[in-house]
Amino acid sequence: MNMAELSQEAFFNELLNDFRVESAEHCKIIENGLLRLEQNSGEAEDRQLLETTFREFHSLKGAARAVSQFEIERICQVCESVFHQLKQKSAQPGPSMFDLLHKALDILKLLINEVDSKTKSVGQGMLTSLFKAIEKSVLPLEAEAAEFDVRHAASPETALKEVIPDEPVGAVGVISASAEQAVVQNFPDQNQKDETIRVSTSKLNILLRQAEEFIALKSVLSHYLESVRALNHPELHTLEWDMVRTNAAYMRMVDDLIHQVKSVMLHPFASVLDIVPRMVRDLAKEYRKEIEINISGADILIDRRILEGLKDPLLHLMRNCVDHGIEKPDDRIKAGKPAKGNIEIKVNQESGKLIELIISDDGGGIDPEKVRASALKNGIIAPDSAAQLNSKELQQLIFRSGISTSPFITDISGRGLGMAIVAEKIVAMGGSILLDSTPGKGTTFTISLPLTLSTFRGVVVKVSGMSFIIPTNAIERAFKINPEDLRLIGLEQFIKIHDENVPVFSLSELLSIPAKPSQRGGELLLTAVLLNHSGRKVVCIVDGVESEQEGVVKELGPQIRQLRAIAGATISGNGSVIPIIDLTGLIKLCETASSDSNSANTKQVVPDADEQLKNILIAEDSITSRTLIRNVLETAGYRVRAAVDGAEAFRMLMSEPADLVVSDVEMPHINGFELTAKIRSTERYRNLPVILVTALSTDIDKQRGLDAGANAYIVKGNFEESNLLATIERLI
């Protein structure tokens, strides 16, 4: 274990100690509250006791979540729900209820004492029995009481990811009805009986990989055939024709074998699409929108591994359609549209090899000027380059990390990461994604996917005497360039293609390969390939373009896995290893090269060391959460001050300025919403960035944060260091 890991472990142990101390105080107040409530001290006092005990459960829940003690969090959530009903007088306290609450408190104390223990005294069976007993004692529980289970166990995102579970090696998988039918059709029983067997998924994967190895032998046979032809000896013509026939028969047999094995691995698109209507319904309810969804082509079969890879991109796209695409009913009516929006999903199969997934909505579309502003603000593109882009080119920028048109950052949207993740994952599966959007009319995403993974087709290019393969579906065309047609915008090279300025890069420079002397002789033209990565076009200069080749992707060993733009390798017909270009990594190298060119052309003024540190003020009443956030920010290089509530935070802000405020919501004296509103009412801090980090996760709470003037809203249940730091970087 290195020093950094030891330091991190020491900090976490210190955090657990703080949590244990803080939790003991919460439990003591809760226990006193329960005992006094059982005594019926009087209506006014009981009302205050209910509120105090309710808040203690809530604070303990938040502290538990900060240190990933989810069993403690869940118990607090259920008890919180009971007190919520008692406050609303929709349930009446009784002896059995108090017995259960005391039992819950005993379990909480036990779990708190064992926070750093590898063995736990409380099992899931005990927790399940407790929750069922509490539920029966206060039937019917409010929906809020089940919020934890809905959020952590049955949310649309979780449901989508659980549709196709990730099976461990050796697990037994059940082939779907559609896939079974394909198996029976391709491998019919002699007695025509409709029989099926259970086969482990790992065995099917091994069988498929072994079958795909025959593709390399196809290339070897083709290589030998070409070698015989090159000899051009009359006595070898008979041998050549025999090799042609043998080669054709062998290729057909290999193709048929691979096709049959792959058909066993196919699942219908319905495996992931069936959950979408419910997910859209829940999201529409959350965002107060009316949405109808239509799905067609869900019976089309595709490799189950691609379906697994589609789960996250599909989730991001659905959230994008509901959150950013479809307008609220009043806005739609004002725009002359029906109050109810429409999302349509179509699955089409093209020529038996590619499958298209088309997702469209009739919402507000993408405003290219907002995209341009976001790109410029976050330094994604240089001003000179941005001025040259048309509307379609600007819209394609949403696939770049850091681009967002949302004015409000939440745990769900506004960070500019979602669409970049979508593009990267789709390209990693050998697919592509294109965007077509009309402001005010709607947006359409067209995703092209291979029928199966592992095998691919690519074009071999030469770079400084070395061979590389670029996936065929990423190449729009190969062509010659006259150097006089290149033009400079800033320090970047561009070429005009169909009225579009496309950046030009040397592939040898991008891959850091020393260039060899040109062997073009008297030829003045440059060889180039036009690449399209999810709407992001670049031109790469190469030494030459050779043949197209089919191959099997081989993963890189650990020694060279860190290469940024290489996805793997394949074996050529003559036995040589050819690296495969990773389009996502290559585009990132292009973006880095563009950024370096822009920064080299700009004189930078380096501030003093003291001026480089940004000042951040934390308002958090939980010592555990306060310590966690302070450590995250100080480790990232920020100067941090901390206040125990909103009132102290505002006093500290008035005495010494800050560059940003991170605040909890539920705090004594002045809560986070009130603190934000006070900050916004002060002329001096009218534009000061404010981030709310809270356990309150409902859409109503987020809207209250937006109305109060917050710039970002992060739910503690989804809290990650990277989320907070990325949000701060976007705001200051």
C-alpha positions, 0 to 999 in steps of 0.5 A, a space after each residue: 500500500 503506497 503513502 497516498 492510500 495510507 493517507 486516504 485510509 487514515 482520513 477515512 478512519 478519522 471520519 468514521 471516528 467523527 461519525 461515531 461521536 456525532 451519532 452517539 449524540 443523535 442517538 441520545 437525543 432520539 432516546 430521550 425524545 422517545 421516552 418523553 413522547 411515551 409519557 404524553 407530556 402535553 400537546 405543545 411539548 409533544 409537537 416540539 418533541 416530534 419535530 426535534 426527534 424527526 430532525 435528529 433521525 434526519 441528521 443521523 441519516 445524512 451523516 450515515 450517507 456521508 460515510 456510506 453506512 447504508 443500513 443506518 441510513 435506511 433505518 433512519 429513513 423508515 423511522 423518519 417516515 413514521 415521524 412524518 406521519 405522526 406530525 401530519 396526524 395520519 398515524 397515532 402513537 401507541 405502545 407497539 409503535 414505541 417498542 418498535 422504535 426503541 428496537 430500531 434505536 438499539 439496532 442503530 446503536 449496534 450498527 454504529 459501534 460496528 462501523 469499522 468492523 468487518 463482521 456485522 451483528 445485524 443481518 438483512 433478515 433482521 432489518 427486513 423483519 423490523 421494517 415489516 413490523 414498523 410498516 404494519 404498525 403505522 399502515 398505510 405508510 406514506 410514499 415517502 417512507 418507501 423513498 429509500 427503497 424506490 431510490 436505491 433499489 427500484 429507481 428507473 436507472 437501477 431497473 434498466 441496469 438490472 434488465 440484463 444482469 451481469 452474470 459471473 463466470 460460470 453463471 447459468 443464463 436463460 435464453 429468451 424466447 426469441 433467441 430460443 426460436 432462432 436456435 431451433 431454426 438454425 439447429 433444428 432437431 431431427 424429430 422437429 421437437 421444440 426443445 431447449 437446454 440451459 447453457 452457462 453464458 460463460 461457455 457461450 462466450 468461450 464458444 463464440 471467441 473460439 469460432 471467431 478465431 477462424 476469421 484470422 485463418 480466412 486472412 491467412 488463406 487469402 494471403 497465400 492465394 495472393 502469393 501464388 497469383 503473384 508468382 504468375 507461373 503457368 504450371 501453377 494455374 491449376 493449383 491457383 484455381 483449386 485454392 480459389 474454390 477451397 478458399 471460397 468454400 472455407 470462407 462460407 463455412 466459417 461465416 456460417 459457423 460464426 453466424 450460427 454461434 452468434 445467433 445464440 447470443 442474440 436478444 431482442 431489443 425489448 430486453 432494454 426497451 421494455 423498461 423505458 415507458 415506466 422510466 419516462 413516466 416517472 421522469 415526466 412526473 418528476 419534471 411535471 411534464 406530460 409525455 407519450 412514448 411510442 416504441 417500434 422494432 423492439 423484437 429485432 435481435 442483437 448481441 446481448 453484450 451490445 444491449 448491456 453496453 446500451 443501458 447507460 447511453 439509453 438512460 442518458 438519452 431518455 433523461 436528456 429528452 425529458 429534462 432538456 427536450 420536452 417542454 412543460 405543458 404551458 410552454 408547449 401550448 404557448 408555442 402552439 404545440 399539444 400540451 403532451 410531448 412525444 418521444 419515439 423510439 424506432 429500431 431498424 435493421 439495415 442490410 443484415 449487418 447494422 442496426 439503427 436505434 432512432 430516438 426522437 422528441 418533438 421538444 424545444 430542440 438544441 439552440 446552437 448559440 447556447 452551445 457556442 456560448 457554453 463551448 467558449 465559456 468552458 474553453 472547449 473551442 477557440 473563439 476563431 474556430 467557434 466563429 467558423 461553425 454553422 448551426 449543425 456543427 455547433 449542435 454536434 459539440 454537445 458530444 464534447 465533454 463540458 458542453 451543457 446548455 442547462 443554467 442549473 446544475 443538479 445531480 442529474 444534469 447540467 454538468 456537460 458529461 452525459 452526452 460525451 459519455 453516450 458517444 464514447 460508449 457507443 463508439 467503443 462498441 463499434 457504433 456511431 451516433 448522429 444528431 439532427 435538431 431543429 430549434 423549437 421543433 425537436 431533436 433526433 438521435 440516430 445510433 448505428 450499431 453492429 449486430 455483434 461485437 468482437 469482429 470488425 472491419 477496418 482500413 489499413 493505413 501506413 504511418 511512418 512505415 507502420 501499419 494501423 487499422 481504422 474502423 471502417 464505419 468511422 471513415 467517410 472517405 479517403 482522398 488527396 489534399 493539395 497543401 495549398 488548400 489548407 488554411 490557418 485559423 489561429 494556429 490550427 490547420 483546416 480544409 474546406 469540405 462541403 462548406 464545412 471547416 474540418 481540422 487537419 492533423 498529422 496522424 504520426 504527430 498525434 500518435 507521437 511516432 517520429 516521421 520518416 522522410 517522405 517517399 511520395 517522390 515527385 507527388 505533391 498531394 497528401 493522402 488523407 482520411 476523413 473521420 467522423 466520430 459521432 458528428 465530430 469530423 477530423 482529417 488525418 494525414 497518412 502516408 498511404 491507404 491500403 486494403 480493408 480487412 476483417 479481424 478479431 479485436 485482441 486486447 492489449 497486454 498490461 505493458 502497453 494498455 496505457 496507449 491513449 489512441 489504441 483500442 487493441 490489435 488484430 492479426 493480418 494474413 501474413 501473421 503481423 500484429 496491426 494496432 487498431 485505432 481507438 476513435 475516442 482516444 484519437 479525437 481526444 488527442 486532436 482536442 488536446 492538440 487544438 488546445 495546445 495550439 490555442 494556448 500557444 497563441 495566447 499570452 498567459 499571465 500567471 498570478 501569484 501563488 496566493 492569488 491562485 487559491 480560490 476561497 470556498 465557504 462551507 455551511 454544514 451543521 453535521 461535523 461528519 459531512 463538514 469534515 468530509 467536504 472540507 477534506 475534499 476541497 482542501 485536497 483539491 487545492 482550495 482555501 476552505 472556511 467552515 460554518 456550523 449553520 447558515 447564520 454563521 456562514 452569512 456573518 463570515 461572508 460579510 466579514 471576509 469574501 469568498 469565491 463560492 459557497 457550498 451549503 447544506 439545506 436543513 440547518 438551524 437558525 438559517 437553512 440553505 434556501 434562506 442563506 442562498 436568498 440572503 446572499 442573492 439579496 446582497 448587491 456585493 454577492 448577487 453573482 456569487 456561485 452557490 452549491 447546495 449539497 443536501 439529502 433532499 432529493 425531490 423535484 420540489 426541493 430542487 425547484 426551491 433551490 433554483 428559485 432561491 438562486 442556487 447555481 447547483 444542487 447535489 443530492 448527498 445520496 449521489 455525492 461523489 468527490 468528482 461531482 462536487 469538484 467538477 461543479 466547482 470548476 464549472 462555476 469559478 
